[in-house]
Structure formats: C-alpha cells, structure tokens
C-alpha cells in the first residue's frame, strides 16, 4: 500500500506540473515534463555524467566526515557526561549558522572543493548527533544492569548494549543525512572555486537562460538525493533488519 500511495503521489505531482506548464504559469518558465526529459536526453551522459559523479563524490566525503564526527561526539557525550552542554551547543551552532555566509570563508581559506565537502558535512552533523545520542540513551536499563553485574564498565555497556540500541535512531538519522549531504555539496558548488558539479551546471544553465536544462539539473540533483536515501535505507535493512519490522509494527 505504501508503494502504491507513493506511485499515486508521483503521478499526481507530474500531472500538476504538466498542467502548470500548459497554463504557462510564471510567464512560461515552467517547461513541460516532456520538454525537460527531451532536453536531458539531448544533453546526454556527456553533460550529466561528469557533473553527477563530481557532486556525488563531494557529498559522499561530506557524509562520511559529518556523520563520523557526529557519532563520535555522541559516544563521547555518553562516556563523558560533563561535555554534553558544550557538545549540544556545538551541534545547535552547526545547525543554525548561515552556511551560505560561512562557505565563502572556507573557500578563501582552503580553496578548491573543500567548501563542498565542508557544507555537506555540516548539513549532516546535527541530525545524526541528536539521533545517536537519543538512541544511546534508549538502551534497556535491565541489560545495562546485567552487564554491570558481570563486572562490565561503561565501555562494555556501550559496546554490548547501547550501540545496538542506538542503531534504529542512528540509521534513521543517516537516511535524512544522505539527501542533506547532496544539498550541502550543491550549495558548496554554487559558491564558486570549482569548474564542475551539478551546482556549477545549474548556475551555467541559469546564466544562459536555458530553462529546460535548469529543470533537468534540478531533477538530477533530486535523483542523486533519492539514490543516497535508498542506499542508506538498503544498508540499514541489511545491518539491522529488525528496525524495519519495528517501524511497520
């Protein structure tokens, strides 16, 4: 039923899109789905392939860095409770800081594709850290007491109980982080300093007033975000299949 509902939603969205294009809403700046798909086909893999690959690689590196640091900090908060206030403030700061203002500073200091990776990591950090902390704290108290009764310390409790308990929350956060990393990577490319990527191609299409290509690049970005989500969801199902059963229950 969920898949059927999703399919119906996609069909309705395309129908509305086609209707808006036929009505020439917004001065005709909304091309029809057929026009966009035809332009994407004409541009081909020669345009989309290299840009898609570059953005995906930047998003992946940001995803790994951002989530790795977030999970490490969440574990540190559990092991060293006094730093929780500082860690929480750091997470909130990463979430609330206007990254478009911070990005140019990173570009000036480091140059190259560093802003792309940096912004992708920043977009992942808050959600994953909060989700992991909540998951670690959801561990069953009886299981923790059992480990303690057998002489296990805080590290043993973490390894044998809390990390397993945190899997559902952490994996759910990682699903959200994957599309967020793509968004951060594209925004990083918008800042300049690079010559390829979906963000660069979007800027070029907008500058040349190629509306169908602009929409095509936007669809490519959405597809990349969707692929990221699906890959993490598949990994989650393989690593912790019981989380999916709990969600359905």
Backbone torsions as a table, in degrees:
resi	resn	phi	psi	omega
1	UNK	NA	-38.5	180.0
2	UNK	-63.2	-42.7	179.5
3	UNK	-64.7	-39.8	178.5
4	UNK	-64.1	-42.4	178.0
5	UNK	-62.7	-40.3	177.8
6	UNK	-64.8	-40.3	178.8
7	UNK	-64.4	-42.6	178.3
8	UNK	-62.4	-39.8	178.9
9	UNK	-62.7	-41.3	178.3
10	UNK	-64.7	-43.4	179.8
11	UNK	-61.5	-44.1	179.4
12	UNK	-64.1	-39.8	179.7
13	UNK	-63.7	-43.2	178.5
14	UNK	-65.4	-38.6	179.5
15	UNK	-63.5	-43.5	177.6
16	UNK	-63.7	-42.2	178.0
17	UNK	-58.2	-47.0	-179.0
18	UNK	-63.5	-39.2	179.4
19	UNK	-64.4	-44.2	179.1
20	UNK	-62.9	-36.5	178.0
21	UNK	-66.8	-42.6	179.9
22	UNK	-66.0	-34.4	179.7
23	UNK	-80.6	-4.3	179.8
24	UNK	55.0	46.1	175.4
25	UNK	-66.2	147.9	-179.9
26	UNK	59.2	39.1	174.5
27	UNK	69.6	24.5	178.1
28	UNK	78.6	17.4	179.8
29	UNK	-84.9	2.7	175.8
30	UNK	-106.6	101.9	178.7
31	UNK	-74.3	158.9	178.9
32	UNK	-71.9	156.2	176.8
33	UNK	-55.2	-38.3	-179.9
34	UNK	-64.0	-41.1	179.0
35	UNK	-62.5	-42.8	-179.9
36	UNK	-64.4	-47.0	-179.3
37	UNK	-63.8	-38.8	178.6
38	UNK	-64.8	-40.0	177.9
39	UNK	-65.8	-41.3	177.9
40	UNK	-62.4	-40.0	178.5
41	UNK	-65.7	-40.7	-179.8
42	UNK	-66.5	-41.8	178.6
43	UNK	-66.4	-39.9	173.4
44	UNK	70.2	-174.8	-177.7
45	UNK	-67.4	-22.5	-179.9
46	UNK	-60.9	-32.5	177.3
47	UNK	-91.5	-47.3	-172.2
48	UNK	-78.5	-35.4	-175.6
49	UNK	-58.8	-58.1	-178.7
50	UNK	-61.6	-42.6	-179.7
51	UNK	-67.4	-40.5	177.7
52	UNK	-60.9	-45.0	-177.0
53	UNK	-66.0	-42.0	-178.7
54	UNK	-64.9	-46.2	179.9
55	UNK	-65.4	-40.5	179.3
56	UNK	-62.2	-40.0	-179.6
57	UNK	-67.2	-42.3	177.1
58	UNK	-64.3	-41.3	178.5
59	UNK	-65.4	-38.5	179.8
60	UNK	-64.6	-44.5	179.1
61	UNK	-63.6	-42.4	177.1
62	UNK	-64.1	-38.7	178.0
63	UNK	-60.3	-45.6	-178.4
64	UNK	-67.4	-45.5	179.8
65	UNK	-64.6	-50.5	-176.0
66	UNK	-63.1	-46.9	-178.6
67	UNK	-73.1	-34.4	176.9
68	UNK	-61.8	-46.3	178.5
69	UNK	-65.8	-38.8	-179.4
70	UNK	-64.6	-44.6	-179.8
71	UNK	-67.8	-40.8	178.1
72	UNK	-61.4	-42.3	-179.9
73	UNK	-68.9	-36.2	177.6
74	UNK	-63.6	-41.6	177.3
75	UNK	-65.8	-40.0	178.6
76	UNK	-63.4	-37.9	177.3
77	UNK	-61.1	-39.0	-179.6
78	UNK	-69.9	-38.0	-178.0
79	UNK	-79.6	-30.5	-178.7
80	UNK	-127.6	79.6	-174.4
81	UNK	-54.4	-32.8	-178.4
82	UNK	-59.5	-21.5	-178.0
83	UNK	-88.4	3.3	-175.6
84	UNK	-60.3	-42.6	-178.6
85	UNK	-60.6	-45.1	179.0
86	UNK	-64.3	-42.5	-179.1
87	UNK	-65.5	-40.4	178.9
88	UNK	-64.1	-42.6	177.9
89	UNK	-62.4	-39.6	178.1
90	UNK	-63.2	-42.6	179.8
91	UNK	-64.9	-43.9	179.4
92	UNK	-64.6	-38.8	178.7
93	UNK	-62.6	-41.1	179.2
94	UNK	-66.5	-28.4	-178.8
95	UNK	-81.3	-35.7	-173.1
96	UNK	-94.5	-17.7	-178.9
97	UNK	-64.9	131.6	176.2
98	UNK	-67.8	102.3	-172.1
99	UNK	-67.2	-26.1	176.9
100	UNK	-66.4	-25.3	176.1
101	UNK	-83.7	-32.7	-179.2
102	UNK	-77.9	-32.1	-177.3
103	UNK	-56.2	-48.1	179.7
104	UNK	-59.6	-31.7	177.7
105	UNK	-65.3	-44.7	178.1
106	UNK	-62.5	-38.4	179.4
107	UNK	-63.6	-42.4	-179.7
108	UNK	-67.4	-40.9	-175.4
109	UNK	-73.8	-46.3	-172.2
110	UNK	-106.5	-36.3	-179.1
111	UNK	72.8	-176.6	176.7
112	UNK	63.3	-142.5	-177.7
113	UNK	-94.7	9.1	-179.8
114	UNK	-57.6	-43.4	178.3
115	UNK	-59.2	-33.6	179.0
116	UNK	-62.1	-49.3	179.9
117	UNK	-67.3	-40.9	-177.9
118	UNK	-61.8	-49.0	-179.0
119	UNK	-67.6	-36.3	175.8
120	UNK	-61.6	-41.5	178.8
121	UNK	-66.5	-41.6	-178.7
122	UNK	-63.7	-37.6	-179.4
123	UNK	-68.6	-20.5	-179.3
124	UNK	-89.7	-29.2	-161.2
125	UNK	-60.5	-53.7	-170.5
126	UNK	-61.3	-51.9	-175.7
127	UNK	-59.8	-43.7	-177.0
128	UNK	-69.8	-40.1	-179.8
129	UNK	-64.7	-47.0	-179.4
130	UNK	-63.4	-44.5	179.9
131	UNK	-62.4	-40.3	-179.4
132	UNK	-68.8	-41.9	178.3
133	UNK	-60.4	-45.9	178.9
134	UNK	-63.1	-39.3	178.8
135	UNK	-65.8	-42.0	178.9
136	UNK	-62.4	-35.1	-178.2
137	UNK	-82.2	-7.6	179.2
138	UNK	-87.5	4.1	-177.8
139	UNK	-61.3	145.8	-179.4
140	UNK	-65.8	126.1	-177.4
141	UNK	-64.9	-34.7	179.3
142	UNK	-63.5	-42.1	178.7
143	UNK	-65.1	-38.5	177.6
144	UNK	-64.9	-42.0	178.7
145	UNK	-64.8	-35.3	179.3
146	UNK	-65.1	-43.6	177.9
147	UNK	-63.2	-40.8	179.4
148	UNK	-65.9	-37.0	-179.5
149	UNK	-65.7	-29.8	178.1
150	UNK	-89.1	12.8	174.5
151	UNK	91.7	7.4	179.7
152	UNK	-77.6	139.6	178.7
153	UNK	-91.7	-163.6	-177.1
154	UNK	-64.6	-37.4	-179.9
155	UNK	-67.2	-41.5	177.6
156	UNK	-64.2	-39.8	176.3
157	UNK	-61.8	-41.2	178.7
158	UNK	-62.7	-48.2	-174.1
159	UNK	-70.5	-41.3	-171.5
160	UNK	-91.0	-23.0	-174.2
161	UNK	-124.7	-55.4	-167.6
162	UNK	-71.5	-37.3	178.7
163	UNK	-64.8	-38.0	177.5
164	UNK	-66.7	-42.6	179.7
165	UNK	-64.5	-29.4	-177.0
166	UNK	-80.4	-12.0	-175.0
167	UNK	-55.2	-48.7	-178.4
168	UNK	-58.0	-47.6	-179.1
169	UNK	-65.9	-42.5	-177.9
170	UNK	-65.9	-43.3	179.6
171	UNK	-65.9	-37.2	176.5
172	UNK	-63.4	-39.9	177.9
173	UNK	-66.4	-37.6	179.5
174	UNK	-66.6	-32.6	176.3
175	UNK	-62.0	-40.0	178.2
176	UNK	-72.2	-35.1	-176.2
177	UNK	-67.7	-30.1	-176.9
178	UNK	-62.4	-53.4	175.4
179	UNK	-63.4	-33.4	179.1
180	UNK	-63.2	-37.5	178.5
181	UNK	-64.5	-38.4	177.3
182	UNK	-63.4	-43.6	178.0
183	UNK	-60.3	-45.8	179.2
184	UNK	-62.1	-39.9	179.9
185	UNK	-64.5	-42.1	-179.3
186	UNK	-66.9	-41.3	177.3
187	UNK	-63.3	-39.2	176.4
188	UNK	-60.5	-36.4	177.8
189	UNK	-70.6	-30.5	177.4
190	UNK	-62.4	-27.8	-175.4
191	UNK	-70.4	-16.0	-179.4
192	UNK	97.5	-174.7	-179.0
193	UNK	85.0	-4.6	179.0
194	UNK	-131.4	159.5	-176.9
195	UNK	-117.9	10.1	179.1
196	UNK	-154.3	163.5	-177.3
197	UNK	123.8	162.2	-179.0
198	UNK	-62.3	-39.5	178.7
199	UNK	-61.6	-41.3	178.5
200	UNK	-66.1	-44.5	179.5
201	UNK	-64.7	-36.7	176.0
202	UNK	-62.6	-45.1	178.8
203	UNK	-61.3	-42.9	179.8
204	UNK	-64.6	-40.7	179.9
205	UNK	-66.4	-39.2	178.6
206	UNK	-67.2	-41.3	-178.7
207	UNK	-62.9	-37.1	-179.3
208	UNK	-88.4	4.9	179.5
209	UNK	57.7	34.3	175.9
210	UNK	-90.9	87.4	-172.8
211	UNK	-63.6	-47.6	179.6
212	UNK	-59.6	-38.4	178.7
213	UNK	-68.2	-36.3	176.6
214	UNK	-60.1	-44.9	177.5
215	UNK	-65.8	-37.1	178.2
216	UNK	-62.9	-41.7	177.5
217	UNK	-66.0	-36.0	176.8
218	UNK	-64.2	-39.8	176.4
219	UNK	-64.7	-38.8	177.8
220	UNK	-62.9	-40.5	177.8
221	UNK	-63.8	-42.4	178.0
222	UNK	-64.3	-38.7	178.3
223	UNK	-64.4	-40.7	178.8
224	UNK	-64.0	-42.3	177.1
225	UNK	-62.0	-41.1	178.2
226	UNK	-64.9	-38.7	177.4
227	UNK	-62.9	-42.3	177.8
228	UNK	-59.3	-45.1	179.2
229	UNK	-62.1	-45.6	-177.2
230	UNK	-65.9	-38.0	178.9
231	UNK	-63.5	-46.4	179.3
232	UNK	-64.8	-39.1	178.6
233	UNK	-63.3	-38.6	178.0
234	UNK	-66.6	-43.5	177.4
235	UNK	-61.7	-41.1	178.9
236	UNK	-61.2	-40.1	179.9
237	UNK	-67.1	-34.6	179.3
238	UNK	-75.6	-40.2	-176.1
239	UNK	-77.7	-42.1	-176.6
240	UNK	-136.2	75.0	-176.2
241	UNK	-63.1	-23.5	-178.4
242	UNK	-70.2	-21.1	179.8
243	UNK	-65.5	-38.0	177.7
244	UNK	-66.4	-37.6	179.0
245	UNK	-67.4	-37.5	178.2
246	UNK	-64.6	-40.2	-178.7
247	UNK	-65.4	-40.3	-179.6
248	UNK	-69.6	-32.4	179.2
249	UNK	-67.9	NA	NA
